[in-house]
Amino acid sequence: MDGEMAVTMPGVVGVIGGGRMGAGIAQVFAAGGATVSVVESDDSAVAAARQRIADGLAKAAERGKLAEEPEVVLGRVTVFADLARLSPNADLVVEAVPERAEAKVDVLTRAESVVSENTVLASNTSSLSIAELGAALRGPGRFLGMHFFNPVPASKLVEVVTAPATRESVTGLVRGWVRALGKTDVVVRDSPGFATSRLGVLLGLEAIRMLEEGVADAKAIDDAMELGYRHPMGPLRSTDLVGLDVRLAIAEHLHSTLGERFAPPKLLRDKVAAGELGRKSGRGFYDWS
Ligand SMILES: NC(=O)c1ccc[n+]([C@@H]2O[C@H](COP(=O)([O-])OP(=O)(O)OC[C@H]3O[C@@H](n4cnc5c(N)ncnc54)[C@H](O)[C@@H]3O)[C@@H](O)[C@H]2O)c1
């Protein structure tokens, strides 16, 4: 199957939601040569999204990562607030609106009514069920998860999340597009936490429990994984970067779906309640101020 996969860029891409993730997704597809439309919620969000994409392209150019001038790439990007303006000929429409099922179902069903039958629809959700989101669509076979990582331009991985209804041909197309972006796809069956959150959060929670039990201090635990297992970053430092509140929300979701092993430790709850959210608040398991 890999041998037959066409590693080509989609010609026309729609991105719904131009926030941190959506702007990054728009940037990488446009840099790869696609014509990209970004849908935002209102005029001021349109301006902010356009600025985010322009800033991202400027940064990529500075780092020597753009094959063209940033203005040329930006010329392939249009940002607007009316979802009905999405191109009917889009090869792919990917949504990156906030992590609420109703919001995602709303934009996906509206997009489905605008685009052609051949358009692939995708969600960048980090935790919601692809099967449940897809159930709202007339054609769930064309729908899957494309879980990009933050920051999108620098992250190598995209989890391609397939539901039982997802057509194999659609998965194959998307895997080829991910590779055309210079990224690596891993195909994951729709299940809570996919591969990355499920394993990453479990390791983080156990590290927090070890800290609670006084097994070692934070730096010693992180050093153990960085030096002993060659993890690029220890589980506590990584939790600080992701945000303790974000990790807690994912742990609660996985606790309710996968069971006790994901029960959030008291120390994590206490720190979130005290506003110690990690790097963004200046303190988490480390002092970032
Ligand atoms: N931030 C991360 O590290 C990360 C990583 C992987 C996946 N995700 C997922 O990506 C999605 C987006 O996350 P984010 O961090 O970019 O959020 P964000 O808040 O930065 O961006 C969301 C954007 O969607 C826009 N929006 C809201 N409602 C809309 C609508 N009806 N139509 C069009 N645009 C609308 C908002 O104006 C905002 O710009 C979420 O599902 C999140 O779970 C986030």
The ligand as a Tripos MOL2 file, in Angstrom:
@<TRIPOS>MOLECULE
LIG
   44    48     1     0     0
SMALL
NO_CHARGES

@<TRIPOS>ATOM
      1 N1         -3.0600   24.0290   20.7520 N.am      1 LIG1
      2 C1         -2.5710   22.7910   20.6570 C.2       1 LIG1
      3 O1         -1.4840   22.4710   21.1650 O.2       1 LIG1
      4 C2         -3.3320   21.7510   19.8790 C.ar      1 LIG1
      5 C3         -2.6500   20.6210   19.3980 C.ar      1 LIG1
      6 C4         -3.3360   19.6720   18.6390 C.ar      1 LIG1
      7 C5         -4.6920   19.8560   18.3940 C.ar      1 LIG1
      8 N2         -5.3470   20.9430   18.8940 N.ar      1 LIG1
      9 C6         -6.7810   21.0810   18.5910 C.3       1 LIG1
     10 O2         -6.9360   22.0340   17.5430 O.3       1 LIG1
     11 C7         -8.1680   22.7130   17.6880 C.3       1 LIG1
     12 C8         -7.9260   24.2010   17.7200 C.3       1 LIG1
     13 O3         -7.0530   24.5030   18.7800 O.3       1 LIG1
     14 P1         -6.2300   25.8790   18.8430 P.3       1 LIG1
     15 O4         -5.2170   25.7200   19.9040 O.co2     1 LIG1
     16 O5         -5.7970   26.2940   17.4740 O.co2     1 LIG1
     17 O6         -7.3900   26.8810   19.3400 O.3       1 LIG1
     18 P2         -7.5100   28.4400   19.1500 P.3       1 LIG1
     19 O7         -8.4600   28.9160   20.1700 O.co2     1 LIG1
     20 O8         -6.1440   29.0760   19.0380 O.co2     1 LIG1
     21 O9         -8.2000   28.5930   17.7020 O.3       1 LIG1
     22 C9         -9.5460   28.3200   17.4230 C.3       1 LIG1
     23 C10        -9.9940   29.3010   16.3560 C.3       1 LIG1
     24 O10       -11.2890   28.9290   15.8710 O.3       1 LIG1
     25 C11       -12.0100   30.1180   15.6070 C.3       1 LIG1
     26 N3        -13.4310   29.7920   15.5790 N.ar      1 LIG1
     27 C12       -14.2700   29.5760   16.6280 C.ar      1 LIG1
     28 N4        -15.5030   29.2640   16.1830 N.ar      1 LIG1
     29 C13       -15.4310   29.2780   14.8130 C.ar      1 LIG1
     30 C14       -16.3860   29.0590   13.7760 C.ar      1 LIG1
     31 N5        -17.6500   28.7470   14.0500 N.pl3     1 LIG1
     32 N6        -15.9680   29.1810   12.5020 N.ar      1 LIG1
     33 C15       -14.6960   29.4960   12.2080 C.ar      1 LIG1
     34 N7        -13.7430   29.7330   13.1470 N.ar      1 LIG1
     35 C16       -14.1310   29.6170   14.4300 C.ar      1 LIG1
     36 C17       -11.5990   31.0520   16.7350 C.3       1 LIG1
     37 O11       -11.8530   32.4070   16.3920 O.3       1 LIG1
     38 C18       -10.1070   30.7410   16.8670 C.3       1 LIG1
     39 O12        -9.3090   31.5920   16.0720 O.3       1 LIG1
     40 C19        -8.8240   22.1250   18.9360 C.3       1 LIG1
     41 O13        -9.6640   21.0780   18.5520 O.3       1 LIG1
     42 C20        -7.6350   21.6010   19.7180 C.3       1 LIG1
     43 O14        -7.9910   20.5470   20.6040 O.3       1 LIG1
     44 C21        -4.6960   21.8970   19.6110 C.ar      1 LIG1
@<TRIPOS>BOND
     1     1     2 1
     2     2     3 2
     3     2     4 1
     4     4     5 ar
     5     4    44 ar
     6     5     6 ar
     7     6     7 ar
     8     7     8 ar
     9     8     9 1
    10     8    44 ar
    11     9    10 1
    12     9    42 1
    13    10    11 1
    14    11    12 1
    15    11    40 1
    16    12    13 1
    17    13    14 1
    18    14    15 2
    19    14    16 1
    20    14    17 1
    21    17    18 1
    22    18    19 2
    23    18    20 1
    24    18    21 1
    25    21    22 1
    26    22    23 1
    27    23    24 1
    28    23    38 1
    29    24    25 1
    30    25    26 1
    31    25    36 1
    32    26    27 ar
    33    26    35 ar
    34    27    28 ar
    35    28    29 ar
    36    29    30 ar
    37    29    35 ar
    38    30    31 1
    39    30    32 ar
    40    32    33 ar
    41    33    34 ar
    42    34    35 ar
    43    36    37 1
    44    36    38 1
    45    38    39 1
    46    40    41 1
    47    40    42 1
    48    42    43 1
@<TRIPOS>SUBSTRUCTURE
     1 LIG1         1 GROUP 0 **** ****
